Amino acid sequence: MSNNKRALKGGEFLIKDVDYTQVFIPEEFTEEQKMIAESCRDFIQQRVLPNVEELDKHNLDLLIQLMKEAGEMGLLGISVPEEYGGFGQNFVTAMRALEEIGKGFSFAVAYAAHTGIGTLPILYFGNQEQKQKYLPKLATGEYIGAYALTEPEAGSDANAGKTKAVLSEDGKYYILNGTKMWITNAGIADVFIVYAKIDDDPNLSAFIVEKNTPGFKLGQEEEKMGIRGASTRQIFFEDAKVPVENLLGERNKGFKIALYILNLGRIKLAGATIGAAKGAINYSVDYAKQRKQFGTYIANFGAIKHKLAEMVIRTFVTESLTYRASQNIEDEEEALKQEGMDKDRAAIEAIRQFAIEASIAKVFGSEALDYVVDEAVQIHGGMGYSAEMPVERAYRDSRINRIFEGTNEINRLVIVGELLKRGMKGEYDLLTPAKEVAKELMAIPDFGKGSEDYFEKKHKLVKNFKKAILMVAGAALQKFGQAFQEEEEIIMNVADMLMLTYATESTLLRVEKLSKMYDPEKLAIYKDILDVFSFDTAWKMYKIGVDTINAFAKGDEQQAMLMGIKRFTKVDPVNTKDARRRIANKLIDDGFYNF
């Protein structure tokens, strides 16, 4: 771990330049990481995909069997330390494994819930006795884990949960009463991380609850639009007796645990969306190369090439930003450990530090996947609507991702809210860069030297995107003050600008790093991806910026900022049609996602 890599704090990308040497890209996976990914890929292809229809019929015995097989292969214990029977692999490795598992439709949901939110609260917050008791069994699949936070009246506002815990008279048990809903793995789990308020505490506490606990009851399987192969049920606590030693972490601190684990779940969801998107692309290009209309394969039509290329672009960008953030988390964790912090505390703090990037990855990844599966159905035409085709299932299964782990609306609020909170706390200075942009608006525009090379121009574009955000957000904050938090439409716009900027910068840094690894001919296709995405982003940033400015500014201020947004989103022309055709042609020639 070098200090160079740890140059940025979470969210600080908005106000600092980033060098390509500071980011990790997927092309740098180690041989061990590739081997683990291959094991996951083989398991999905050989054991899961042949059984997805049966899983969709709520065959829980089969789901349990597949989870236990994954455990026997070590796939459930990738993040669990060796001392507890796991592989003890790092964060990026776990993300790479999850990407491959993401191709397994609803099985991926069961897997992710178990290995993430079902296991890691015990790893990070459990005491030694709790870890020794539960982690080895969770790592091998002897136990399956679940996470119970949501309630009928407490979804996005999770701390409003009404499930209560009261200490028994003999002091040996907490007596739980309440209802949880939308609990993934409920029908197959042995161990649940359950949140409840002790007495009249203002915040939740967390408990480890076993399924054979007296007073613990399961509801019926939910009939869902998608992810039908993942078990989802309500759970009920009717004077459920939970041993006092099963309190996880400290009393009244459970809501903090929930937030940390949600941040973790968000970036892990992004990892799974990458695999799901690549799977949908592979199904689509395969079909397009076999389906004939008007005497030729539909893969030869420009309209289909446009779709295939855009599917590739959004997937490549999601991959770029997600692994960049994942490595940031890993580097931060290693740095904190070197500074003497306990390893579990370091992992928690590293995830907290990059909560903004985790939310960006979750929102961008889930919306990119929704686009990919929608176009996959379209490419398949009428067959895409048939349950015979895997893209029909992919389409249905994708939709939950914009709701899981905090809705995308909540996550957009988190992105902006967390950034402003850190700025106000003095973790970094947002005010000075915002003032500098305001000054720049009044100065004579800098039209550039005209001699920048390819990557210099792209970095200048990204820097201008950041200026656009600082200009718009700074003026809106000045206008509304404390009432800014009520201007959700503006906050959503600022969040979109932040996401697009982080996505563009992540892709730029990846392609720039590839320029040191690939010859110009091989690099050309990646420059096409960057060209199309950055060009499209510039126009999106312009439209979002104009809409936001018009929402609060008037008169001279409005005119000055409208001129500013035009300046900051100015982009060189790109022949996006030809670039997309080259991207699509590579996909068609290869026959699968190979970027």
Sequence and secondary structure as in RCSB ss.txt:
>XXXX:A:sequence
MSNNKRALKGGEFLIKDVDYTQVFIPEEFTEEQKMIAESCRDFIQQRVLPNVEELDKHNLDLLIQLMKEAGEMGL
LGISVPEEYGGFGQNFVTAMRALEEIGKGFSFAVAYAAHTGIGTLPILYFGNQEQKQKYLPKLATGEYIGAYALT
EPEAGSDANAGKTKAVLSEDGKYYILNGTKMWITNAGIADVFIVYAKIDDDPNLSAFIVEKNTPGFKLGQEEEKM
GIRGASTRQIFFEDAKVPVENLLGERNKGFKIALYILNLGRIKLAGATIGAAKGAINYSVDYAKQRKQFGTYIAN
FGAIKHKLAEMVIRTFVTESLTYRASQNIEDEEEALKQEGMDKDRAAIEAIRQFAIEASIAKVFGSEALDYVVDE
AVQIHGGMGYSAEMPVERAYRDSRINRIFEGTNEINRLVIVGELLKRGMKGEYDLLTPAKEVAKELMAIPDFGKG
SEDYFEKKHKLVKNFKKAILMVAGAALQKFGQAFQEEEEIIMNVADMLMLTYATESTLLRVEKLSKMYDPEKLAI
YKDILDVFSFDTAWKMYKIGVDTINAFAKGDEQQAMLMGIKRFTKVDPVNTKDARRRIANKLIDDGFYNF
>XXXX:A:secstr
  TTTT   TTGGGTS   GGGS  GGG  HHHHHHHHHHHHHIIIIIGGGHHHHHTT HHHHHHHHHHHHHTTT
T SSS GGGTS    HHHHHHHHHHHGGGTHHHHHHHIIIIITTHHHHHH  HHHHHHHHHHHHHTSS EEEE  
BTTBSSSGGG   EEEE TTSSEEEEEEEEEEEETTTT SEEEEEEEETT SS EEEEEETT TTEEE      S
S TTS EEEEEEEEEEEEGGGEESSTT HHHHHHHHHHHHHHHHHHHHHHHHHHHHHHHHHHHTT EETTEEGGG
SHHHHHHHHHHHHHHHHHHHHHHHHHHHHHHHHHHHHHTT  HHHHHHHHHHHTHHHHHHHHHHHHHHHHHHHHH
HHHHHGGGGGSTTSHHHHHHHHHGGGGTTTS HHHHHHHHHHHHHHHHHHTSS  HHHHHHHHHHHHS      S
   HHHHHHHHHHHHHHHHHHHHHHHHHHHGGGGGG HHHHHHHHHHHHHHHHHHHHHHHHHHHTTTS HHHHHH
HHHHHHHHHHHHHHHHHHHHHHHHHHH  HHHHHHHHHHHHHHT      HHHHHHHHHHHHHHHSS   
